[in-house]
Protein backbone atom coordinates (compact mmCIF):
# COMPACT_ATOMS: atom_id res chain seq x y z
CA UNK A 1 0.00 0.00 0.00
CA UNK A 2 1.42 3.37 -1.03
CA UNK A 3 1.54 6.14 1.53
CA UNK A 4 1.16 9.80 0.78
CA UNK A 5 2.96 12.76 2.24
CA UNK A 6 0.77 15.64 3.35
CA UNK A 7 -2.48 13.77 3.05
CA UNK A 8 -5.58 15.66 2.03
CA UNK A 9 -7.04 14.65 5.39
CA UNK A 10 -4.91 17.29 7.11
CA UNK A 11 -5.96 20.90 6.81
CA UNK A 12 -4.06 24.14 7.12
CA UNK A 13 -5.83 24.66 10.47
CA UNK A 14 -4.22 21.45 11.74
CA UNK A 15 -0.70 22.78 11.17
CA UNK A 16 -0.77 26.59 11.27
CA UNK A 17 0.39 28.92 14.01
CA UNK A 18 -2.71 30.64 15.32
CA UNK A 19 -2.59 34.38 15.73
CA UNK A 20 -0.80 36.94 13.60
CA UNK A 21 2.03 39.25 14.63
CA UNK A 22 1.59 42.47 12.65
CA UNK A 23 3.22 45.81 12.03
CA UNK A 24 2.63 48.85 9.84
CA UNK A 25 4.59 49.49 6.62
CA UNK A 26 6.51 52.36 8.26
CA UNK A 27 7.79 50.16 11.11
CA UNK A 28 11.61 50.27 11.24
CA UNK A 29 13.19 46.96 10.29
CA UNK A 30 15.07 46.90 13.60
CA UNK A 31 11.68 46.80 15.35
CA UNK A 32 10.50 44.00 13.01
CA UNK A 33 13.68 42.06 13.88
CA UNK A 34 12.92 42.54 17.59
CA UNK A 35 9.38 41.26 17.05
CA UNK A 36 10.68 38.15 15.27
CA UNK A 37 13.24 37.46 17.97
CA UNK A 38 10.85 38.17 20.85
CA UNK A 39 8.08 35.97 19.48
CA UNK A 40 10.49 33.36 18.05
CA UNK A 41 8.83 33.58 14.62
CA UNK A 42 10.08 33.75 11.05
CA UNK A 43 7.65 36.30 9.61
CA UNK A 44 5.61 39.38 10.48
CA UNK A 45 2.47 40.37 8.58
CA UNK A 46 2.46 43.99 7.39
CA UNK A 47 -0.81 45.96 7.40
CA UNK A 48 -1.53 49.31 5.79
CA UNK A 49 -2.94 52.12 7.86
CA UNK A 50 -6.67 51.71 8.34
CA UNK A 51 -8.97 54.03 6.49
CA UNK A 52 -12.20 55.30 7.98
CA UNK A 53 -14.20 52.79 5.95
CA UNK A 54 -11.80 49.96 6.79
CA UNK A 55 -11.25 49.79 10.55
CA UNK A 56 -8.80 46.87 10.44
CA UNK A 57 -6.52 48.05 7.65
CA UNK A 58 -5.45 46.15 4.57
CA UNK A 59 -3.01 43.30 4.16
CA UNK A 60 0.18 44.80 2.74
CA UNK A 61 2.65 41.93 2.75
CA UNK A 62 4.89 39.69 4.81
CA UNK A 63 8.39 40.40 6.08
CA UNK A 64 10.11 37.01 6.27
CA UNK A 65 13.38 36.07 7.88
CA UNK A 66 14.86 35.93 4.37
CA UNK A 67 13.67 39.51 3.67
CA UNK A 68 15.38 40.54 6.90
CA UNK A 69 18.60 38.75 5.85
CA UNK A 70 18.51 40.49 2.45
CA UNK A 71 18.21 43.90 4.12
CA UNK A 72 21.09 43.12 6.50
CA UNK A 73 23.28 41.91 3.62
CA UNK A 74 22.52 45.12 1.71
CA UNK A 75 23.33 47.20 4.82
CA UNK A 76 19.92 48.87 4.71
CA UNK A 77 19.87 50.29 8.25
CA UNK A 78 17.09 52.71 7.30
CA UNK A 79 14.80 50.01 5.90
CA UNK A 80 11.17 49.75 6.94
CA UNK A 81 8.80 46.80 6.89
CA UNK A 82 7.09 48.21 3.81
CA UNK A 83 10.35 48.66 1.94
CA UNK A 84 11.44 45.01 2.33
CA UNK A 85 8.09 43.26 2.33
CA UNK A 86 7.78 40.20 0.14
CA UNK A 87 5.74 41.12 -2.87
CA UNK A 88 2.44 39.46 -3.53
CA UNK A 89 1.31 38.12 -0.18
CA UNK A 90 -0.20 34.69 -0.64
CA UNK A 91 -3.16 33.66 1.48
CA UNK A 92 -4.73 30.27 2.10
CA UNK A 93 -8.05 29.42 3.73
CA UNK A 94 -7.75 27.59 7.03
CA UNK A 95 -9.92 24.76 5.69
CA UNK A 96 -7.71 24.02 2.67
CA UNK A 97 -5.64 20.85 2.63
CA UNK A 98 -1.96 20.85 3.54
CA UNK A 99 -1.34 19.65 0.01
CA UNK A 100 -2.95 22.86 -1.33
CA UNK A 101 -0.82 24.98 1.03
CA UNK A 102 2.31 23.22 -0.27
CA UNK A 103 1.19 23.79 -3.86
CA UNK A 104 0.74 27.52 -3.19
CA UNK A 105 4.18 27.77 -1.55
CA UNK A 106 5.81 26.09 -4.54
CA UNK A 107 3.79 28.03 -7.12
CA UNK A 108 4.64 31.41 -5.55
CA UNK A 109 8.13 30.49 -4.25
CA UNK A 110 7.31 31.53 -0.67
CA UNK A 111 7.92 29.85 2.67
CA UNK A 112 5.03 31.52 4.55
CA UNK A 113 1.33 31.83 3.80
CA UNK A 114 -1.11 34.07 5.65
CA UNK A 115 -3.98 31.86 6.80
CA UNK A 116 -7.42 33.40 6.48
CA UNK A 117 -10.93 32.64 7.66
CA UNK A 118 -13.03 34.42 5.07
CA UNK A 119 -11.03 37.63 4.55
CA UNK A 120 -9.64 37.84 8.08
CA UNK A 121 -6.07 36.67 8.85
CA UNK A 122 -6.10 34.10 11.65
CA UNK A 123 -2.59 32.64 11.46
CA UNK A 124 0.49 31.82 9.46
CA UNK A 125 1.70 28.51 8.03
CA UNK A 126 5.31 27.92 7.03
CA UNK A 127 7.30 25.20 5.37
CA UNK A 128 8.46 24.10 8.82
CA UNK A 129 4.82 23.78 9.92
CA UNK A 130 4.22 21.53 6.91
CA UNK A 131 7.21 19.39 7.88
CA UNK A 132 5.98 19.05 11.46
CA UNK A 133 2.48 18.04 10.34
CA UNK A 134 3.80 15.46 7.90
CA UNK A 135 6.19 14.04 10.51
CA UNK A 136 3.39 13.86 13.09
CA UNK A 137 1.09 12.14 10.58
CA UNK A 138 3.78 9.56 9.71
CA UNK A 139 4.11 8.57 13.39
CA UNK A 140 0.38 7.94 13.86
TANORGI-V408867 format. One record per residue. N is the residue number from 1. PHI is phi in whole degrees, -180 to 180 (* if undefined). PSI is psi in whole degrees, -180 to 180 (999 if undefined). BURIAL is I if it has 16 or more other ideal C-beta (glycine too) atoms within 10 Angstrom, else O. Layout:
# TANORGI-V408867
N,PHI,PSI,BURIAL
N,PHI,PSI,BURIAL
This chain:
# TANORGI-V408867
1,*,127,O
2,-78,143,O
3,-107,156,O
4,-115,153,O
5,-101,132,O
6,70,48,I
7,-47,149,O
8,-69,-8,O
9,-72,-28,O
10,-87,139,I
11,-109,167,I
12,-56,-40,I
13,-61,-28,I
14,-71,-24,O
15,-119,-16,I
16,-73,162,I
17,-89,121,I
18,-77,146,O
19,91,155,O
20,-134,126,I
21,-90,124,O
22,-125,162,I
23,-150,171,I
24,-91,159,I
25,-57,-32,I
26,-82,0,O
27,-63,128,I
28,-60,144,O
29,-62,-29,I
30,-63,-37,O
31,-68,-41,O
32,-61,-43,I
33,-61,-41,I
34,-64,-38,O
35,-64,-45,I
36,-61,-47,I
37,-66,-44,O
38,-65,-37,O
39,-95,-5,O
40,55,53,O
41,-125,167,I
42,-110,3,I
43,-159,152,I
44,-129,133,I
45,-84,132,I
46,-103,129,I
47,-115,144,I
48,-78,164,O
49,-62,137,O
50,-69,146,O
51,-100,165,O
52,-56,-38,O
53,-83,-7,O
54,-133,86,O
55,-61,-28,O
56,-94,-8,O
57,87,-176,O
58,-127,140,O
59,-60,126,I
60,-105,-44,I
61,171,-167,I
62,-132,132,I
63,-98,115,I
64,-97,171,I
65,-62,-32,I
66,-70,-38,O
67,-61,-41,I
68,-62,-45,I
69,-62,-40,O
70,-61,-43,O
71,-66,-40,I
72,-65,-45,O
73,-62,-33,O
74,-87,2,O
75,55,48,O
76,-97,71,O
77,-61,-27,O
78,-92,7,O
79,-65,150,I
80,-119,167,I
81,-56,-44,I
82,-66,-27,I
83,-83,-15,O
84,-119,1,I
85,-56,138,I
86,-59,136,I
87,-80,149,O
88,65,67,O
89,-57,132,I
90,-106,130,I
91,-113,158,O
92,-143,139,I
93,-71,143,O
94,-62,-20,I
95,-92,-2,O
96,-69,159,I
97,-75,158,I
98,-62,-34,I
99,-58,-45,I
100,-64,-41,I
101,-60,-43,I
102,-63,-42,I
103,-59,-43,O
104,-65,-41,I
105,-61,-44,I
106,-68,-47,O
107,-59,-39,O
108,-103,2,O
109,53,51,O
110,-127,156,I
111,-105,-6,I
112,-135,136,I
113,-119,142,I
114,-84,125,I
115,-90,131,I
116,-121,153,I
117,-120,105,O
118,70,-119,O
119,-104,-7,O
120,-91,126,O
121,-65,133,I
122,-127,-4,I
123,177,-173,I
124,-137,143,I
125,-125,136,I
126,-121,173,I
127,-62,-35,I
128,-66,-37,O
129,-63,-40,I
130,-61,-45,I
131,-61,-44,O
132,-62,-44,O
133,-64,-43,I
134,-66,-43,I
135,-63,-43,O
136,-63,-42,O
137,-64,-39,I
138,-68,-25,O
139,-90,-3,O
140,-82,999,O
